[in-house]
Structure formats: C-alpha cells, structure tokens
C-alpha cells in the first residue's frame, strides 16, 4: 500500500523511503533494490572512480535512481557526469491537487 507524503509526491515514488548516497558504500544493487521497492535509491558516486561508477550505474538500468557526488570530486573530474544522465530520468512535477 503506497504511503503518500509531499516528499513522495514530489519525487514521484510510492513510498517516502530514501537511501543515503554514501560514497561507494551502497552500490548499484542496494540502490536498485530501494528504488524497485518504491523508494528512491541514489547511488553514492563517491570520490570519482570512473570504472566503479560505470559498473554500478549499469546495475541501475530500468530503476528510478539518482547519483550523489562529492562536490570537490566533480571539480577534479567533471567528466564523471557524462555517464550518469543516461541512467537517470527527470523528476516529474507534482500532480495538481484534486
């Protein structure tokens, strides 16, 4: 049974459950599992290891997920953003009140 909250409505997910994107700790499998169960599982992009990020992003195909990066890591390796958008979908606007 979905649990509707302003957060779940805004994110377009059935349950207000979010996985923290902790720098490489929750990889693609737990991220996809949280998203598959109706929450939002952001992948922890961490410190910018491109091979790890590519491998873990591949596990997210078809799931509603995000990627969290450490800001200074992106400043050093902005090319890491190039691989992430292919796996991500934009968040829909919240539905109008009935």
N, C-alpha and C positions, 0 to 999 in steps of 0.2 A: 504494500500500500504506500503510495507516494506521500511524502511529508512536504507540503508546500510552505515555503517561507519567502520573504523578499529576496534572500540570497539565492535560493534555488530557482525562483522565477527569473531573476536577473541572469543567472548563468545557464538557464535552460536545462537544468538537471532535475530528476525526480526527488532526490534526497539531498539535504544540506550537509553532505559529508565531503571534506576536502583532505587530500593527502598533502603533507608539507613537502615541498621540493628541496629536500636536504642533500645538498652537494654530493651526488653519487650514491647515497645510501639507498633510497628506494629506486631501483632500476625500472626498466620498462615493464617487467612482469607485474609487480605490485601496482604500478601506476595504471596499467591497463585493467587490472582486476578492480580497483576502486572505481574507475570510470565505467567499467562493464556492469558494476552493481548499482549504478545510478548516481554516483558521486562525481567529483572532479579530481582527477589524479594528475597533478603537474609533475613532470619528470624534473629531477634536480640536475640541471645542466652542469653544475659544479664549476670546476676550475678550467674548463675548456679543453678537455681531452677529446679531440675530434673523432678518433676511432671508437671510443666508448660511446660517445653521443650518437654516432651513426648507428651503431649496433642496437642501442637501447631504443632509439626512435623507430627502428624497424619493427620492434615489438608492439608499438602503439598503433600500427595501421588499423584503421577502422574504429578506433576508440576516440571518445571526446576527451582530449588531454591537453595539457599545456606544458610549457618548459620554463623553468625558473633558472636564471643565470646569475652568477655573482658579477656585479657590475664591473669591477676592475678587471675581471677575466675577459669580459667582452671588449673592454677598451684595448686590451692587448691582442685579442683575436676576433675582430668583428666578423670575420668570415664564418664563424660558427652559426650565426643567424641564418645563413643561406640554406642550411639543411632543415631547420626546424619548420618553416612555414608550410612546406609540402605536406606535413603530417597534421597540421592544425587547421581548424575551421573557425571562422569568426563567431563570436558570441552573439546570438540573436538578441534583438531588442526585447525588453519585457513586454508581455502582452498587455493590451489595454484593459483597464478594469471593466468588469461586466456591468 
